[in-house]
Amino acid sequence: MEDNMTAVDWLFRKLWDQPKDKLIWWSILNNAKTFEMEQIIMAYHNGYSDAIKPEPKQYDPKQYYEQTYGK
């Protein structure tokens, strides 16, 4: 995956080249969701780090993702 590619771009490119097989598409969709989660966690991490110096107990980007978007 390219660094500047969004999860939606990645998903579209993967699905475009695949036959219409539900299992393949399901697998690609799950990979895209993981990619999206990683992007959101990194954005939260970068924004939080820029805004304030995090305290260890207070700062957890994965927890933020799970609370905001679910697992």
PyMOL commands that set and color helices and strands:
alter all, ss='L'
color gray80, all
select helices_A, chain A and resi 7-16+22-51+61-69
alter helices_A, ss='H'
color red, helices_A
deselect
rebuild
show_as cartoon
